[in-house]
Amino acid sequence: MTRLFFPAALTLAALLLAGCATPSTDAPARTPPVADPWWTGFGTTELPAFVASVDAGNPDGDAAEARLRQAEAQERITGASVWPELSATADVQRQGRLGGDANVSGNRRALGLDARYEVDLWGRLRAQRDSAGASRQASAFDRDAVRLALRAGAGAAWLEALGLRERTAIARHSLDDAERLLQLVEARARAGAASPLELAQQRGIVASQRRTAATLRQQSRAADVRMARWLGQAGSEVPIAVASLQQLALPSVEAGLPADLLARRPDIARAEAALAAADADVAAARAAMFPTLTLSAGIAAAGSRFGTLFDHPVYSLAAALAAPIFDGGRRAAVRDLSAARREELLANYRAATVAAFTDALTALDAVAAIDTQRTAQDEELAQAERARTLAESRYRAGAETLLTLLDAQRTLFAAQDARARLLQARLQASVTLYHALGGGWTAEAAATTTATTGLSRSAR
């Protein structure tokens, strides 16, 4: 009998495994193409290095990766339900009576192999597996959305810090210029060519420029702290070797960007995957209202000695059909809950699509508007520089009042500061546009996106 035990057990396991064979769980996934590394298009190596450090060190990115691993584990847990459960048992007992003559005594040893399998008659287990797979895809797209937001936020923070450093340098230069003119006014006042009023006015300009420079220095330090926060650090200064925004390349925006680029946005992909998971949850909830069929099989052997353990093995086969009759409406409530959840996620998907188009149009309009402002501002700065030079020359010659020179100083500083602010805003608008489009764009990426989206739609 020993020779019969193991072949019978192996045959039992093989039959159960063959009976529960299921289709592959790998379904066609709607995956946006890899976004172009847009942060390399600004003509500097510092911004890509900073973005790479954010990718490696930001805790929000680490949390998103951990959520994805949780979803992957949950998918494996749920997918295991479509396979049979196979377990082995081993039991050793000794029986005897405490005191007196023992009527029962001795040892007992037993080995067993049990299998249990739920036949997926109505597709409930498959639907649960599909739901877990779609949830895992949603987590992957959520990870991508977090990465995209981190990179865009880090790029905008880096540009803000550089812009504030340049504006601080402009303020310091304007302060030096105001102090130089103050020396001129003081010399003229000592010579009787300038009034105390003119001297007080110029000193007021110096004090105003000193206050502005101090304010910009504080804002620049705060921007440095925010940059360190993107790296998952606290308070450490991030060095920037680029001296001016003017050293950066200005990304160009091609006209007529295809709307299919919006399909690359991971938040839309995440909403679509969540909706697919909800569809599967509805199917599973409906299938749970029907009867379940469970198959079980087992083989066991027992004896008082190892030599006789397999002399009389016993097998068992069973099939159980269970149909719900009354559960207080629990299954119906679960079905209604799943359906309502699906309606919510459908609304979220529509909202994500509308938001994507709105973000892209707003970002494109912002880029165009800032470009128009910069064209006008360039002329404003050129005229302010010319007026400032003429006003000082005429004041030195005694042909112009100090009031005109003071006004020219203020106008020139405002124009220089406005140029730096508009250039910073234009560069940050490019980052915002990259974020709105789900990453960078090229003609090749657009063609790939269009083809991928078409295949995905035809598959559905």
RODO-2510 file (C-alpha; in nm, 4 decimals, decimal comma):
residues 460
     n   res          X          Y          Z
     1     m     0,0000     0,0000     0,0000
     2     t     0,2942     0,2296     0,0536
     3     r     0,3656     0,2223    -0,3198
     4     l     0,0087     0,3324    -0,3940
     5     f    -0,0031     0,6318    -0,1619
     6     f     0,2320     0,8749    -0,3325
     7     p     0,1124     0,8071    -0,6919
     8     a    -0,2452     0,8626    -0,5778
     9     a    -0,1529     1,1894    -0,4070
    10     l     0,0345     1,3167    -0,7111
    11     t    -0,2532     1,2197    -0,9389
    12     l    -0,5001     1,4037    -0,7149
    13     a    -0,2914     1,7221    -0,7184
    14     a    -0,2421     1,7078    -1,0963
    15     l    -0,6137     1,6697    -1,1620
    16     l    -0,6991     1,9631    -0,9397
    17     l    -0,4357     2,1869    -1,0956
    18     a    -0,5475     2,0950    -1,4466
    19     g    -0,9104     2,1607    -1,3604
    20     c    -0,8480     2,5140    -1,2416
    21     a    -0,6427     2,6376    -1,5362
    22     t    -0,7333     3,0016    -1,6080
    23     p    -0,6584     3,2452    -1,8891
    24     s    -0,3545     3,4714    -1,8618
    25     t    -0,3972     3,7690    -1,6316
    26     d    -0,1910     3,9941    -1,8580
    27     a    -0,4439     4,2260    -2,0199
    28     p    -0,3545     4,4998    -2,2694
    29     a    -0,2620     4,8013    -2,0555
    30     r    -0,3203     5,1619    -2,1486
    31     t     0,0293     5,2918    -2,0838
    32     p     0,1285     5,6426    -2,1872
    33     p     0,4559     5,6609    -2,3793
    34     v     0,7608     5,7636    -2,1854
    35     a     0,7696     6,1414    -2,1614
    36     d     1,0656     6,3257    -2,3062
    37     p     1,3134     6,4530    -2,0471
    38     w     1,1943     6,8107    -2,0840
    39     w     1,4210     6,9356    -1,8063
    40     t     1,7227     6,8904    -2,0359
    41     g     1,5902     7,1520    -2,2794
    42     f     1,6830     7,4596    -2,0752
    43     g     2,0459     7,4619    -2,1819
    44     t     2,2014     7,3769    -1,8445
    45     t     2,3173     7,0626    -1,6688
    46     e     2,2235     7,1915    -1,3238
    47     l     1,8477     7,1596    -1,3650
    48     p     1,8647     6,7934    -1,4825
    49     a     2,0964     6,7158    -1,1905
    50     f     1,8538     6,8759    -0,9469
    51     v     1,5566     6,6863    -1,0950
    52     a     1,7519     6,3601    -1,0720
    53     s     1,8238     6,4310    -0,7039
    54     v     1,4539     6,4960    -0,6436
    55     d     1,3667     6,1656    -0,8124
    56     a     1,6069     5,9859    -0,5805
    57     g     1,5434     6,1658    -0,2523
    58     n     1,1908     6,3033    -0,2316
    59     p     0,9788     6,1126     0,0256
    60     d     0,6590     6,1622    -0,1760
    61     g     0,8130     5,9614    -0,4593
    62     d     0,9214     5,6917    -0,2151
    63     a     0,5667     5,6753    -0,0760
    64     a     0,4230     5,6388    -0,4270
    65     e     0,6634     5,3519    -0,4966
    66     a     0,5592     5,1831    -0,1718
    67     r     0,1898     5,2170    -0,2655
    68     l     0,2630     5,0509    -0,5977
    69     r     0,4335     4,7589    -0,4231
    70     q     0,1311     4,7268    -0,1942
    71     a    -0,0981     4,7102    -0,4975
    72     e     0,1230     4,4487    -0,6584
    73     a     0,1109     4,2370    -0,3443
    74     q    -0,2670     4,2787    -0,3232
    75     e    -0,2979     4,1648    -0,6845
    76     r    -0,1041     3,8480    -0,6017
    77     i    -0,3211     3,7892    -0,2956
    78     t    -0,6428     3,8255    -0,4945
    79     g    -0,5123     3,6260    -0,7896
    80     a    -0,4342     3,3318    -0,5622
    81     s    -0,8070     3,2705    -0,5118
    82     v    -0,8478     3,1288    -0,8637
    83     w    -0,6085     2,8453    -0,7797
    84     p    -0,6801     2,5469    -0,5537
    85     e    -0,5586     2,5309    -0,1981
    86     l    -0,3370     2,2331    -0,1310
    87     s    -0,2199     2,1539     0,2203
    88     a    -0,0349     1,8693     0,3892
    89     t    -0,0906     1,7547     0,7477
    90     a     0,1198     1,5503     0,9862
    91     d    -0,0059     1,4339     1,3248
    92     v     0,1637     1,2427     1,6053
    93     q    -0,0311     1,1437     1,9210
    94     r     0,0264     0,9362     2,2289
    95     q    -0,2648     0,8103     2,4336
    96     g    -0,2635     0,6779     2,7867
    97     r    -0,4434     0,6931     3,1238
    98     l    -0,3038     0,8682     3,4300
    99     g    -0,3128     0,6173     3,7150
   100     g    -0,4558     0,2643     3,7258
   101     d    -0,4566     0,0184     3,4454
   102     a    -0,4472     0,1781     3,1018
   103     n    -0,7277     0,0573     2,8778
   104     v    -0,5992     0,2704     2,5887
   105     s    -0,2398     0,3443     2,5315
   106     g     0,0099     0,3755     2,2535
   107     n     0,1145     0,6060     1,9745
   108     r    -0,0697     0,7249     1,6646
   109     r     0,0856     0,8771     1,3549
   110     a    -0,1014     1,0247     1,0589
   111     l    -0,0189     1,1944     0,7275
   112     g    -0,2672     1,3652     0,4987
   113     l    -0,2997     1,5676     0,1789
   114     d    -0,6034     1,7922     0,1337
   115     a    -0,7121     2,0010    -0,1672
   116     r    -0,9932     2,2520    -0,2013
   117     y    -1,1036     2,4398    -0,5102
   118     e    -1,3919     2,6792    -0,5764
   119     v    -1,5235     2,6497    -0,9303
   120     d    -1,5622     2,9993    -1,0731
   121     l    -1,9050     2,9383    -1,2274
   122     w    -2,0091     3,3013    -1,2625
   123     g    -1,6701     3,4715    -1,2996
   124     r    -1,6583     3,6211    -0,9500
   125     l    -1,2999     3,5187    -0,8810
   126     r    -1,1837     3,6310    -1,2231
   127     a    -1,3567     3,9659    -1,1741
   128     q    -1,1847     4,0113    -0,8386
   129     r    -0,8515     3,9279    -0,9993
   130     d    -0,9180     4,1759    -1,2808
   131     s    -1,0126     4,4429    -1,0274
   132     a    -0,6864     4,3921    -0,8405
   133     g    -0,4921     4,4087    -1,1661
   134     a    -0,6611     4,7346    -1,2667
   135     s    -0,5972     4,8754    -0,9191
   136     r    -0,2306     4,7861    -0,9576
   137     q    -0,2244     4,9708    -1,2908
   138     a    -0,3924     5,2691    -1,1236
   139     s    -0,1208     5,2678    -0,8575
   140     a     0,1470     5,2595    -1,1272
   141     f    -0,0118     5,5577    -1,3012
   142     d    -0,0434     5,7317    -0,9646
   143     r     0,3299     5,6779    -0,9162
   144     d     0,3897     5,8320    -1,2588
   145     a     0,1635     6,1265    -1,1748
   146     v     0,3546     6,1871    -0,8537
   147     r     0,6845     6,1746    -1,0421
   148     l     0,5552     6,4180    -1,3033
   149     a     0,4334     6,6580    -1,0355
   150     l     0,7605     6,6300    -0,8446
   151     r     0,9683     6,7019    -1,1530
   152     a     0,7517     6,9954    -1,2548
   153     g     0,7470     7,1334    -0,9014
   154     a     1,1212     7,0899    -0,8659
   155     g     1,1841     7,2622    -1,1990
   156     a     0,9607     7,5540    -1,1061
   157     a     1,1289     7,5830    -0,7645
   158     w     1,4753     7,5818    -0,9216
   159     l     1,3748     7,8563    -1,1656
   160     e     1,2162     8,0566    -0,8849
   161     a     1,5334     8,0375    -0,6775
   162     l     1,7470     8,1419    -0,9737
   163     g     1,5068     8,4241    -1,0594
   164     l     1,5107     8,5593    -0,7043
   165     r     1,8898     8,5492    -0,6991
   166     e     1,8981     8,7511    -1,0206
   167     r     1,6428     9,0005    -0,8899
   168     t     1,8477     9,0341    -0,5705
   169     a     2,1566     9,1071    -0,7808
   170     i     1,9599     9,3708    -0,9769
   171     a     1,8478     9,5292    -0,6506
   172     r     2,2056     9,5374    -0,5205
   173     h     2,3250     9,6968    -0,8452
   174     s     2,0471     9,9567    -0,8247
   175     l     2,1426    10,0257    -0,4625
   176     d     2,5057    10,0775    -0,5646
   177     d     2,3911    10,3127    -0,8413
   178     a     2,1681    10,5059    -0,6007
   179     e     2,4523    10,5399    -0,3490
   180     r     2,6829    10,6635    -0,6245
   181     l     2,4301    10,9297    -0,7232
   182     l     2,3872    11,0202    -0,3560
   183     q     2,7587    11,1015    -0,3435
   184     l     2,7075    11,3254    -0,6476
   185     v     2,4132    11,5050    -0,4858
   186     e     2,6042    11,5464    -0,1592
   187     a     2,8964    11,6983    -0,3496
   188     r     2,6627    11,9374    -0,5289
   189     a     2,4942    12,0235    -0,1979
   190     r     2,8293    12,1115    -0,0424
   191     a     2,8988    12,3320    -0,3402
   192     g     2,5579    12,4977    -0,3047
   193     a     2,4311    12,3557    -0,6349
   194     a     2,1796    12,1189    -0,4735
   195     s     1,9122    12,1939    -0,2170
   196     p     1,8496    12,0030     0,1090
   197     l     1,5254    11,8799    -0,0507
   198     e     1,7151    11,7140    -0,3335
   199     l     1,9557    11,5605    -0,0861
   200     a     1,6681    11,4198     0,1232
   201     q     1,4979    11,2823    -0,1865
   202     q     1,8078    11,0944    -0,2989
   203     r     1,8669    10,9592     0,0506
   204     g     1,5080    10,8351     0,0456
   205     i     1,5786    10,6547    -0,2824
   206     v     1,8835    10,4873    -0,1256
   207     a     1,6804    10,3774     0,1773
   208     s     1,4044    10,2414    -0,0470
   209     q     1,6539    10,0450    -0,2569
   210     r     1,8177     9,9074     0,0580
   211     r     1,4800     9,7893     0,1874
   212     t     1,3959     9,6273    -0,1471
   213     a     1,7310     9,4485    -0,1584
   214     a     1,6806     9,3155     0,1954
   215     t     1,3316     9,1898     0,1064
   216     l     1,4566     9,0088    -0,2035
   217     r     1,7434     8,8536    -0,0072
   218     q     1,4920     8,7117     0,2410
   219     q     1,2737     8,5780    -0,0403
   220     s     1,5796     8,4230    -0,2046
   221     r     1,6768     8,2434     0,1160
   222     a     1,3200     8,1145     0,1508
   223     a     1,3349     7,9832    -0,2069
   224     d     1,6577     7,7997    -0,1230
   225     v     1,4858     7,6355     0,1733
   226     r     1,2002     7,5250    -0,0494
   227     m     1,4486     7,3755    -0,2962
   228     a     1,6029     7,1691    -0,0162
   229     r     1,2563     7,0473     0,0796
   230     w     1,2109     6,9004    -0,2683
   231     l     1,5204     6,6923    -0,1972
   232     g     1,3744     6,5645     0,1289
   233     q     1,6173     6,7773     0,3273
   234     a     1,5688     7,0553     0,5793
   235     g     1,7441     7,3885     0,5660
   236     s     2,0432     7,2940     0,3520
   237     e     2,1308     7,5335     0,0698
   238     v     2,1310     7,3995    -0,2857
   239     p     2,4121     7,5576    -0,4872
   240     i     2,3303     7,7133    -0,8255
   241     a     2,6237     7,8018    -1,0478
   242     v     2,4111     7,9613    -1,3225
   243     a     2,4440     8,3361    -1,2731
   244     s     2,1405     8,4594    -1,4643
   245     l     1,8170     8,3506    -1,6218
   246     q     1,9523     8,4944    -1,9449
   247     q     2,1963     8,2014    -1,9637
   248     l     1,9116     7,9515    -1,9991
   249     a     1,7608     7,8403    -2,3272
   250     l     1,3984     7,9365    -2,3745
   251     p     1,1932     7,6322    -2,4838
   252     s     0,9808     7,6978    -2,7891
   253     v     0,6214     7,5889    -2,8230
   254     e     0,5143     7,4540    -3,1597
   255     a     0,1727     7,5531    -3,2883
   256     g    -0,0985     7,2931    -3,3200
   257     l     0,0044     7,0453    -3,0535
   258     p    -0,2156     6,7346    -3,1032
   259     a    -0,4857     6,6780    -2,8467
   260     d    -0,3807     6,3138    -2,8296
   261     l    -0,0814     6,4265    -2,6252
   262     l    -0,3243     6,4675    -2,3375
   263     a    -0,3633     6,0887    -2,3378
   264     r    -0,0090     6,0755    -2,2006
   265     r    -0,1161     6,2330    -1,8734
   266     p    -0,0849     5,9720    -1,6000
   267     d    -0,3725     6,1164    -1,3994
   268     i    -0,6106     6,0387    -1,6878
   269     a    -0,4632     5,6898    -1,7159
   270     r    -0,5043     5,6458    -1,3404
   271     a    -0,8706     5,7503    -1,3579
   272     e    -0,9300     5,5089    -1,6465
   273     a    -0,7652     5,2205    -1,4599
   274     a    -0,9679     5,2965    -1,1466
   275     l    -1,2838     5,2887    -1,3585
   276     a    -1,1830     4,9494    -1,4993
   277     a    -1,1336     4,8208    -1,1435
   278     a    -1,4802     4,9472    -1,0529
   279     d    -1,6311     4,7652    -1,3523
   280     a    -1,4731     4,4433    -1,2302
   281     d    -1,5989     4,5074    -0,8756
   282     v    -1,9552     4,5406    -1,0072
   283     a    -1,9205     4,2108    -1,1953
   284     a    -1,7838     4,0378    -0,8844
   285     a    -2,0650     4,1743    -0,6665
   286     r    -2,3273     4,0481    -0,9100
   287     a    -2,1651     3,7042    -0,9329
   288     a    -2,1572     3,6793    -0,5533
   289     m    -2,5393     3,6627    -0,5550
   290     f    -2,5336     3,3250    -0,7342
   291     p    -2,4558     2,9781    -0,5883
   292     t    -2,0966     2,8679    -0,5339
   293     l    -1,9558     2,5247    -0,6119
   294     t    -1,6633     2,3967    -0,4068
   295     l    -1,4696     2,0781    -0,4801
   296     s    -1,2544     1,9120    -0,2184
   297     a    -1,0406     1,6012    -0,2080
   298     g    -0,8158     1,4418     0,0453
   299     i    -0,6061     1,1387     0,1137
   300     a    -0,4830     1,0325     0,4566
   301     a    -0,3015     0,7438     0,6219
   302     a    -0,2654     0,6545     0,9917
   303     g    -0,1058     0,3872     1,2016
   304     s     0,0563     0,3143     1,5323
   305     r     0,3957     0,2568     1,3745
   306     f     0,5742     0,4104     1,0791
   307     g     0,6020     0,0659     0,9212
   308     t     0,2213     0,0289     0,9066
   309     l     0,1422     0,3944     0,8354
   310     f     0,0510     0,3404     0,4707
   311     d    -0,1191     0,0051     0,5028
   312     h    -0,4730     0,1432     0,4909
   313     p    -0,4824     0,4909     0,3280
   314     v    -0,8208     0,6605     0,3025
   315     y    -0,9302     0,9070     0,0369
   316     s    -1,2272     1,1434     0,0234
   317     l    -1,3931     1,3375    -0,2589
   318     a    -1,6660     1,5977    -0,2065
   319     a    -1,8594     1,8598    -0,3968
   320     a    -2,0584     2,1291    -0,2166
   321     l    -2,3098     2,3660    -0,3725
   322     a    -2,4094     2,6653    -0,1591
   323     a    -2,6791     2,9108    -0,2625
   324     p    -2,7535     3,2310    -0,0686
   325     i    -3,1114     3,2444     0,0594
   326     f    -3,1185     3,5230     0,3168
   327     d    -2,8372     3,7499     0,4276
   328     g    -3,0310     4,0590     0,5300
   329     g    -2,9687     4,2247     0,1938
   330     r    -2,5900     4,2321     0,2375
   331     r    -2,5021     4,1034    -0,1098
   332     a    -2,7500     4,3356    -0,2763
   333     a    -2,6075     4,6278    -0,0802
   334     v    -2,2544     4,5338    -0,1892
   335     r    -2,3735     4,5277    -0,5509
   336     d    -2,5378     4,8698    -0,5159
   337     l    -2,2269     5,0050    -0,3428
   338     s    -2,0059     4,8839    -0,6270
   339     a    -2,2381     5,0346    -0,8873
   340     a    -2,2437     5,3702    -0,7092
   341     r    -1,8669     5,3600    -0,6759
   342     r    -1,8396     5,3007    -1,0499
   343     e    -2,0609     5,6041    -1,1197
   344     e    -1,8358     5,8140    -0,8991
   345     l    -1,5209     5,6990    -1,0778
   346     l    -1,6833     5,7573    -1,4169
   347     a    -1,7523     6,1152    -1,3110
   348     n    -1,3926     6,1442    -1,1882
   349     y    -1,2666     6,0203    -1,5242
   350     r    -1,4712     6,2802    -1,7083
   351     a    -1,3496     6,5494    -1,4689
   352     a    -0,9860     6,4429    -1,5201
   353     t    -1,0277     6,4680    -1,8962
   354     v    -1,1846     6,8140    -1,8755
   355     a    -0,9149     6,9269    -1,6315
   356     a    -0,6430     6,8010    -1,8670
   357     f    -0,7740     7,0053    -2,1590
   358     t    -0,8228     7,3075    -1,9338
   359     d    -0,4698     7,2824    -1,7955
   360     a    -0,3170     7,2518    -2,1411
   361     l    -0,5149     7,5433    -2,2884
   362     t    -0,4421     7,7618    -1,9863
   363     a    -0,0701     7,6820    -2,0042
   364     l    -0,0569     7,7539    -2,3779
   365     d    -0,2396     8,0849    -2,3288
   366     a    -0,0009     8,1771    -2,0461
   367     v     0,3041     8,1120    -2,2661
   368     a     0,1615     8,3240    -2,5490
   369     a     0,0572     8,6062    -2,3139
   370     i     0,3961     8,6228    -2,1423
   371     d     0,5755     8,6278    -2,4771
   372     t     0,3653     8,9290    -2,5786
   373     q     0,4408     9,1024    -2,2490
   374     r     0,8137     9,0373    -2,2844
   375     t     0,8201     9,1940    -2,6301
   376     a     0,6653     9,5130    -2,4930
   377     q     0,8817     9,5018    -2,1825
   378     d     1,2040     9,4797    -2,3847
   379     e     1,1137     9,8112    -2,5465
   380     e     1,0216     9,9539    -2,2069
   381     l     1,3613     9,8557    -2,0636
   382     a     1,5513     9,9978    -2,3587
   383     q     1,3751    10,3330    -2,3239
   384     a     1,4226    10,3339    -1,9457
   385     e     1,7970    10,2806    -1,9836
   386     r     1,8157    10,5617    -2,2384
   387     a     1,6093    10,7954    -2,0191
   388     r     1,8264    10,7156    -1,7157
   389     t     2,1500    10,7949    -1,9038
   390     l     2,0110    11,1198    -2,0432
   391     a     1,8699    11,2302    -1,7090
   392     e     2,2032    11,1845    -1,5276
   393     s     2,3957    11,3635    -1,8024
   394     r     2,1582    11,6574    -1,7996
   395     y     2,1550    11,6693    -1,4195
   396     r     2,5346    11,6812    -1,4083
   397     a     2,5230    11,9650    -1,6591
   398     g     2,2631    12,1492    -1,4526
   399     a     2,0063    12,1282    -1,7312
   400     e     1,7662    11,8976    -1,5477
   401     t     1,6202    11,8761    -1,1995
   402     l     1,6910    11,5947    -0,9555
   403     l     1,3230    11,4997    -0,9654
   404     t     1,3604    11,3878    -1,3263
   405     l     1,6688    11,1837    -1,2392
   406     l     1,4918    11,0225    -0,9428
   407     d     1,2006    10,9225    -1,1599
   408     a     1,4389    10,7776    -1,4202
   409     q     1,6140    10,5725    -1,1480
   410     r     1,2867    10,4233    -1,0240
   411     t     1,1670    10,3509    -1,3766
   412     l     1,4901    10,1776    -1,4734
   413     f     1,4956     9,9568    -1,1648
   414     a     1,1301     9,8629    -1,2135
   415     a     1,1964     9,7748    -1,5796
   416     q     1,5019     9,5631    -1,4939
   417     d     1,3097     9,3812    -1,2205
   418     a     1,0114     9,3305    -1,4517
   419     r     1,2373     9,1775    -1,7160
   420     a     1,3713     8,9223    -1,4667
   421     r     1,0212     8,8448    -1,3370
   422     l     0,8770     8,7998    -1,6848
   423     l     1,1635     8,5767    -1,7959
   424     q     1,1219     8,3653    -1,4821
   425     a     0,7470     8,3471    -1,5446
   426     r     0,8066     8,2455    -1,9079
   427     l     1,0433     7,9657    -1,8091
   428     q     0,8066     7,8471    -1,5369
   429     a     0,5173     7,8611    -1,7853
   430     s     0,7109     7,6154    -2,0010
   431     v     0,7388     7,3825    -1,7018
   432     t     0,3649     7,4193    -1,6380
   433     l     0,2943     7,3353    -2,0014
   434     y     0,5165     7,0275    -1,9808
   435     h     0,3224     6,9208    -1,6727
   436     a    -0,0134     6,9818    -1,8416
   437     l     0,0879     6,7703    -2,1417
   438     g     0,2191     6,4839    -1,9323
   439     g     0,5845     6,5582    -2,0123
   440     g     0,7828     6,6946    -2,3020
   441     w     0,6741     6,6750    -2,6597
   442     t     0,8342     6,6037    -2,9971
   443     a     0,6924     6,5093    -3,3339
   444     e     0,8010     6,1491    -3,2758
   445     a     0,6394     6,1409    -2,9312
   446     a     0,3175     6,2824    -3,0741
   447     a     0,3066     6,0152    -3,3446
   448     t     0,3770     5,7412    -3,0883
   449     t     0,1035     5,8743    -2,8607
   450     t    -0,1501     5,8880    -3,1424
   451     a    -0,0710     5,5295    -3,2479
   452     t    -0,0787     5,3987    -2,8907
   453     t    -0,4085     5,5699    -2,8146
   454     g    -0,5622     5,4324    -3,1363
   455     l    -0,4571     5,0775    -3,0535
   456     s    -0,5875     5,1117    -2,6999
   457     r    -0,9257     5,2346    -2,8215
   458     s    -0,9536     4,9632    -3,0864
   459     a    -0,8715     4,6987    -2,8209
   460     r    -1,1597     4,8206    -2,6103
***
